[in-house]
Amino acid sequence: LADHLESITKRKDIGYVILDLSQAFSLSRVQQRDFVQRITKLNKSGKKTIAWVASASTLELSVASACHEIFMSKDGMVDIPSSTMEHTFYKDLFNLVGLNVTTVRAGDFKGAVEPYTRSSMSMHLRKHYEKLLTSMNDVAVAQIAKGRKLPQETVRQLQQDRLMLPSSAKKHGLIDRLVEPGRMREAIETRVGGNVEWGTPKKKKPKSFGFTD
């Protein structure tokens, strides 16, 4: 995908790049940052970028916000929660089966063993994770706010509201246009105007490997 975006940047015969984000996908935070940088490079090359979303989570909206415009299906939903994490603690279970775990720790934040030695998270580790989550969430908020030209505090408030209908998301400036389900191409052709010629990336043949390989 990164190579394909790089190749589009250099092509003179492409005026618009449509990112179809309507299917479920996952990216690590590093990949997400790289993806956004590639879209930004496309924008700087003179291409107009449009993101198409069916529903939008924090990930989809963070990526889509790097585009010039965001189109969304009218039957979708926006859910942009702040960053969270979960931990399961096994100490009480171990007590039931007579299992004891002995560890050696050095420092307040050496908490990797806590699920096996405690019934709940220590205050030291909780503060550490809260700082980590805050930092991770700040990146997403900044990306959405920058792309949508909104104050960061507005995005944070919308995170507290979490669930939004498409009409509400448009009202708050998170998306630009609402489109009937399944009418993405027609909506974009109307937006672009003139004669629109669609191009799609060619699929590479899957590699086959023999048993010895």
BABA-679844 format. One line per 8 residues: number of its first residue (from 1); for each residue x, y, z of N, C-alpha, C, O. Coordinates in steps of 0.05 Angstrom, whole numbers. Layout:
NUM = X Y Z X Y Z X Y Z X Y Z ~ ...
END
This chain:
1 = 17 -24 0 0 0 0 17 25 0 12 44 -15 ~ 38 25 16 56 48 18 69 53 -9 72 75 -19 ~ 78 31 -22 91 33 -48 72 44 -69 79 60 -86 ~ 47 34 -67 26 43 -87 21 73 -84 19 87 -104 ~ 18 82 -59 14 111 -55 38 127 -65 34 149 -75 ~ 61 116 -61 86 130 -70 86 133 -100 93 153 -111 ~ 77 111 -114 77 112 -143 56 132 -153 60 145 -174 ~ 33 134 -139 12 153 -148 22 182 -145 15 199 -162
9 = 38 187 -125 48 214 -121 63 224 -145 63 248 -151 ~ 76 206 -160 92 214 -182 77 215 -209 88 223 -229 ~ 53 205 -209 37 204 -234 23 230 -239 11 242 -222 ~ 24 239 -265 12 264 -273 -17 260 -283 -32 279 -286 ~ -24 235 -289 -50 230 -301 -72 225 -280 -95 218 -287 ~ -65 228 -254 -85 223 -233 -90 250 -218 -71 262 -208 ~ -115 258 -217 -122 283 -203 -133 279 -176 -129 295 -158 ~ -148 257 -173 -161 251 -147 -154 223 -138 -151 204 -154
17 = -150 220 -112 -145 194 -100 -167 189 -79 -170 204 -60 ~ -181 167 -83 -203 160 -65 -194 137 -47 -185 116 -56 ~ -195 141 -21 -188 121 -2 -213 108 9 -228 120 24 ~ -218 83 1 -242 69 10 -236 56 37 -223 35 38 ~ -245 68 58 -240 59 85 -266 46 97 -269 44 121 ~ -283 37 79 -309 26 88 -307 -3 99 -325 -12 113 ~ -285 -17 92 -282 -44 102 -264 -43 127 -247 -26 130 ~ -269 -62 144 -254 -64 170 -224 -68 164 -217 -85 147
25 = -208 -53 177 -179 -56 174 -165 -49 201 -178 -36 218 ~ -141 -58 204 -126 -51 228 -98 -42 221 -86 -53 203 ~ -88 -23 236 -61 -13 233 -49 -9 261 -63 -1 279 ~ -24 -15 264 -11 -7 288 -8 23 289 -12 36 268 ~ -1 34 311 1 63 313 24 74 296 22 96 286 ~ 45 58 293 67 66 275 58 65 246 64 84 231 ~ 43 44 238 33 42 211 13 65 205 13 76 183 ~ -3 71 225 -23 93 221 -9 119 216 -17 134 199
33 = 12 124 232 27 149 228 40 150 200 40 171 187 ~ 51 128 191 63 126 165 42 130 143 47 144 123 ~ 19 118 146 -3 120 127 -11 150 124 -14 160 102 ~ -14 163 147 -22 192 146 -1 208 132 -7 227 117 ~ 25 202 137 46 217 124 46 213 94 52 231 79 ~ 39 188 85 37 183 56 14 199 43 17 210 22 ~ -8 201 58 -31 216 47 -24 246 46 -30 260 27 ~ -10 256 66 -1 283 67 18 289 43 16 311 31
41 = 34 270 36 52 273 13 36 274 -13 43 289 -31 ~ 15 258 -14 -3 259 -38 -15 287 -41 -16 298 -62 ~ -24 298 -18 -36 324 -19 -16 345 -29 -23 362 -45 ~ 8 343 -19 29 363 -27 36 360 -56 46 379 -69 ~ 32 336 -68 39 332 -96 18 344 -115 21 343 -139 ~ -4 355 -103 -25 367 -120 -49 350 -123 -69 358 -136 ~ -49 325 -113 -72 308 -115 -94 316 -95 -88 326 -73 ~ -119 313 -103 -141 317 -84 -149 290 -72 -154 271 -87
49 = -150 289 -46 -155 263 -33 -183 264 -20 -190 283 -6 ~ -197 242 -24 -224 239 -12 -225 212 2 -218 192 -9 ~ -234 212 27 -238 188 42 -267 180 42 -285 197 46 ~ -273 154 38 -300 144 39 -302 125 63 -287 105 64 ~ -320 131 82 -323 114 105 -353 106 108 -371 121 102 ~ -357 81 116 -384 71 122 -391 78 151 -411 91 156 ~ -374 70 169 -374 78 197 -345 86 204 -327 78 190 ~ -342 100 225 -315 110 232 -309 107 261 -324 116 279
57 = -287 93 267 -276 92 293 -254 113 295 -249 128 276 ~ -240 114 317 -217 132 320 -196 127 299 -185 146 288 ~ -191 102 292 -171 95 272 -180 106 244 -164 120 231 ~ -204 99 235 -213 108 209 -213 138 207 -205 150 187 ~ -223 151 228 -225 180 227 -198 193 228 -194 214 215 ~ -179 182 242 -151 193 243 -139 192 215 -126 211 207 ~ -143 169 201 -132 167 174 -147 185 155 -135 199 139 ~ -174 184 156 -190 199 137 -185 229 140 -188 244 121
65 = -179 238 165 -175 267 169 -151 278 155 -149 302 151 ~ -133 261 146 -111 270 130 -119 278 101 -104 291 87 ~ -143 269 93 -153 275 66 -166 303 65 -174 314 86 ~ -169 313 41 -182 339 38 -212 338 46 -222 357 58 ~ -225 316 39 -254 313 45 -260 285 55 -245 266 49 ~ -281 283 70 -291 257 80 -320 253 72 -337 270 80 ~ -326 232 57 -353 225 51 -361 202 68 -345 184 74 ~ -386 202 78 -396 181 96 -423 171 88 -441 187 80
73 = -428 145 91 -454 133 85 -474 142 106 -467 144 130 ~ -498 148 97 -519 158 115 -527 138 136 -538 145 157 ~ -522 112 131 -530 92 150 -507 83 169 -509 63 182 ~ -486 100 170 -463 93 186 -465 103 215 -486 112 224 ~ -443 102 228 -441 111 256 -412 120 262 -394 108 251 ~ -409 140 278 -383 149 287 -379 143 316 -396 150 333 ~ -357 129 323 -351 122 350 -321 127 354 -305 111 344 ~ -314 148 369 -286 155 372 -278 155 402 -273 176 413
81 = -277 132 414 -270 131 443 -240 139 446 -224 136 428 ~ -234 147 470 -206 152 477 -192 125 481 -205 104 483 ~ -165 125 483 -150 101 485 -155 87 512 -157 100 533 ~ -157 61 511 -161 44 535 -143 20 534 -132 13 513 ~ -141 6 556 -128 -20 557 -140 -37 579 -151 -26 598 ~ -138 -63 577 -149 -81 597 -127 -100 607 -109 -107 593 ~ -130 -107 632 -112 -127 644 -128 -147 660 -147 -140 674 ~ -120 -172 659 -132 -194 675 -113 -202 696 -89 -207 690
89 = -122 -204 721 -105 -211 743 -112 -239 753 -135 -246 757 ~ -91 -255 757 -95 -284 762 -89 -292 791 -91 -316 798 ~ -82 -273 808 -73 -280 835 -94 -296 850 -88 -316 863 ~ -120 -288 849 -141 -302 864 -145 -330 853 -150 -349 868 ~ -143 -333 826 -145 -359 814 -122 -377 823 -126 -401 830 ~ -98 -366 824 -75 -382 833 -78 -391 862 -71 -413 869 ~ -90 -374 878 -95 -381 906 -114 -405 908 -111 -422 925 ~ -134 -406 890 -153 -428 891 -140 -455 884 -148 -475 895
97 = -121 -454 866 -108 -479 858 -82 -484 872 -68 -504 867 ~ -75 -467 892 -51 -471 908 -26 -465 894 -5 -477 900 ~ -26 -446 875 -2 -439 860 9 -413 870 -6 -394 874 ~ 35 -412 875 48 -388 885 69 -379 865 85 -395 855 ~ 69 -353 859 89 -341 841 108 -323 857 99 -306 871 ~ 133 -328 854 153 -312 867 169 -296 846 179 -308 827 ~ 171 -270 850 185 -253 830 203 -233 845 201 -229 869 ~ 221 -222 830 239 -201 840 234 -176 823 236 -178 798
105 = 228 -154 836 223 -129 821 242 -107 830 252 -107 853 ~ 248 -89 811 265 -66 818 252 -41 806 252 -38 781 ~ 242 -23 822 230 1 812 199 0 813 188 -22 813 ~ 186 24 813 157 25 816 142 15 791 121 4 794 ~ 154 18 767 139 12 743 146 -15 730 140 -19 707 ~ 158 -32 745 164 -59 735 139 -76 739 139 -94 756 ~ 119 -71 724 93 -83 730 85 -106 712 62 -115 714 ~ 103 -117 696 95 -139 678 86 -163 693 70 -179 683
113 = 96 -167 718 89 -191 733 64 -187 751 55 -206 763 ~ 54 -163 752 31 -157 770 7 -175 766 -6 -183 785 ~ 0 -182 741 -24 -199 737 -21 -226 751 -41 -240 757 ~ 4 -235 757 8 -261 770 13 -259 800 12 -279 814 ~ 18 -234 809 25 -231 838 4 -214 853 6 -213 878 ~ -14 -201 839 -34 -184 852 -62 -190 842 -66 -202 821 ~ -82 -181 858 -110 -184 850 -120 -159 835 -141 -160 823 ~ -104 -137 837 -112 -113 823 -86 -97 817 -65 -103 827
121 = -89 -77 800 -66 -61 792 -56 -43 814 -72 -31 828 ~ -30 -40 817 -18 -22 836 -22 7 827 -25 12 803 ~ -22 25 846 -26 53 839 -3 63 822 -7 80 804 ~ 22 54 828 45 62 812 41 55 782 45 72 765 ~ 33 30 777 30 21 750 6 35 736 7 41 713 ~ -16 39 752 -39 53 741 -31 81 731 -40 90 710 ~ -16 96 747 -8 123 739 10 122 714 7 139 696 ~ 27 101 712 44 98 689 27 93 664 32 105 643
129 = 7 76 666 -10 69 643 -27 93 635 -33 98 612 ~ -36 108 655 -53 132 649 -37 152 633 -48 164 614 ~ -12 156 640 5 174 625 10 164 596 9 179 577 ~ 14 137 594 18 125 568 -7 128 550 -5 136 527 ~ -31 123 562 -56 125 547 -61 154 539 -71 159 517 ~ -56 172 557 -60 200 551 -42 209 527 -52 223 509 ~ -17 200 527 1 207 505 -9 195 479 -8 209 459 ~ -18 170 480 -28 157 455 -53 171 445 -56 175 421
137 = -70 178 463 -95 191 455 -90 220 444 -104 229 426 ~ -71 233 456 -64 260 447 -56 260 417 -63 279 403 ~ -43 239 408 -34 238 380 -59 236 362 -61 250 342 ~ -78 218 370 -102 215 354 -119 241 353 -129 249 332 ~ -122 253 376 -137 278 378 -124 300 361 -138 315 346 ~ -98 302 362 -84 323 347 -87 318 317 -90 337 302 ~ -86 293 308 -88 286 280 -116 294 270 -119 306 249 ~ -137 286 285 -164 292 276 -169 322 276 -180 333 257
145 = -160 335 297 -164 364 300 -150 379 277 -161 398 265 ~ -126 371 271 -110 384 250 -123 380 223 -126 399 207 ~ -131 355 217 -142 349 191 -169 362 187 -176 371 165 ~ -185 363 208 -212 374 206 -214 404 213 -235 416 212 ~ -191 415 219 -189 444 226 -208 450 250 -224 469 248 ~ -206 434 271 -222 438 295 -204 442 319 -181 433 319 ~ -213 456 339 -198 458 364 -195 430 377 -214 414 375 ~ -173 424 389 -169 398 401 -189 393 423 -198 371 427
153 = -197 414 438 -216 411 460 -243 402 449 -258 388 462 ~ -250 411 424 -275 403 412 -275 373 406 -294 359 411 ~ -252 363 396 -249 334 391 -251 318 417 -263 297 417 ~ -238 328 438 -239 315 463 -268 313 474 -276 293 485 ~ -283 334 470 -311 334 479 -327 314 464 -344 300 475 ~ -322 312 437 -336 293 421 -328 264 429 -345 246 426 ~ -304 260 438 -296 234 448 -312 226 472 -319 203 476 ~ -318 246 489 -334 240 513 -363 232 505 -375 215 518
161 = -373 245 484 -400 237 474 -399 210 460 -419 196 461 ~ -376 203 448 -371 177 435 -389 172 411 -381 179 389 ~ -412 161 415 -429 153 392 -443 177 379 -455 193 393 ~ -441 178 353 -454 200 338 -466 189 312 -454 172 299 ~ -490 198 306 -501 192 280 -486 209 259 -474 229 265 ~ -487 200 233 -473 215 212 -481 244 211 -464 262 207 ~ -507 250 215 -516 278 214 -503 295 236 -496 318 231 ~ -500 283 259 -486 297 281 -457 301 276 -445 322 281
169 = -444 280 264 -416 282 258 -411 304 237 -391 318 239 ~ -429 306 218 -426 327 198 -431 354 210 -416 374 203 ~ -450 356 228 -455 382 242 -431 391 257 -426 415 258 ~ -416 373 269 -393 380 285 -367 383 269 -346 389 279 ~ -369 378 243 -346 382 225 -327 358 222 -305 361 212 ~ -336 335 232 -319 311 229 -319 300 201 -300 287 193 ~ -341 303 187 -343 294 159 -355 317 142 -365 336 153 ~ -353 313 116 -361 335 98 -388 329 84 -404 347 81
177 = -391 304 75 -415 298 59 -427 272 67 -413 253 74 ~ -454 271 67 -469 247 73 -479 236 46 -489 250 29 ~ -476 210 43 -482 197 17 -500 173 22 -498 159 43 ~ -519 168 4 -536 144 6 -518 119 5 -498 119 -10 ~ -525 98 20 -509 74 20 -505 62 -8 -524 61 -24 ~ -481 55 -15 -475 43 -40 -473 63 -63 -470 54 -86 ~ -473 89 -58 -473 109 -79 -447 125 -78 -447 149 -86 ~ -426 113 -69 -401 128 -65 -390 138 -92 -383 162 -94
185 = -389 121 -113 -378 130 -138 -395 153 -150 -383 172 -160 ~ -421 150 -150 -438 172 -161 -434 198 -146 -432 219 -159 ~ -431 197 -120 -427 221 -104 -400 234 -111 -399 259 -113 ~ -380 218 -114 -353 229 -120 -352 240 -149 -340 260 -154 ~ -365 226 -167 -366 236 -195 -381 263 -196 -372 281 -211 ~ -402 266 -180 -416 292 -179 -398 313 -167 -397 336 -177 ~ -383 306 -147 -364 324 -134 -342 333 -153 -335 357 -154 ~ -330 314 -167 -308 320 -185 -317 335 -210 -305 355 -218
193 = -339 326 -222 -350 339 -246 -335 330 -271 -313 319 -269 ~ -346 335 -294 -333 328 -319 -333 298 -323 -348 283 -311 ~ -315 289 -341 -312 261 -346 -293 248 -326 -270 256 -324 ~ -303 229 -312 -287 215 -291 -279 187 -301 -297 171 -307 ~ -254 182 -301 -244 156 -309 -232 143 -284 -213 153 -272 ~ -244 120 -275 -235 107 -251 -213 88 -257 -212 73 -277 ~ -194 87 -239 -172 68 -240 -169 54 -214 -173 67 -193 ~ -163 29 -214 -159 13 -189 -132 0 -190 -122 -7 -211
201 = -120 -4 -167 -93 -17 -166 -95 -46 -176 -114 -60 -170 ~ -75 -53 -191 -75 -81 -201 -67 -100 -179 -48 -94 -163 ~ -81 -122 -177 -75 -142 -157 -52 -159 -166 -51 -170 -188 ~ -32 -162 -148 -10 -179 -155 -18 -208 -152 -34 -215 -135 ~ -6 -225 -168 -12 -254 -167 0 -264 -140 22 -258 -132 ~ -16 -281 -126 -6 -291 -101 18 -309 -105 19 -325 -124 ~ 37 -307 -87 61 -323 -89 55 -351 -80 40 -355 -60 ~ 65 -371 -94 62 -399 -86 88 -410 -77 109 -405 -89
209 = 87 -426 -56 112 -438 -45 109 -468 -44 89 -479 -36 ~ 130 -481 -53 131 -510 -52 137 -520 -24 144 -504 -6 ~ 135 -545 -20 139 -557 7 168 -552 16 172 -545 40 ~ 187 -554 -2 215 -550 6 221 -521 13 238 -515 30 ~ 207 -503 0 210 -474 6 201 -469 35 202 -446 44
END
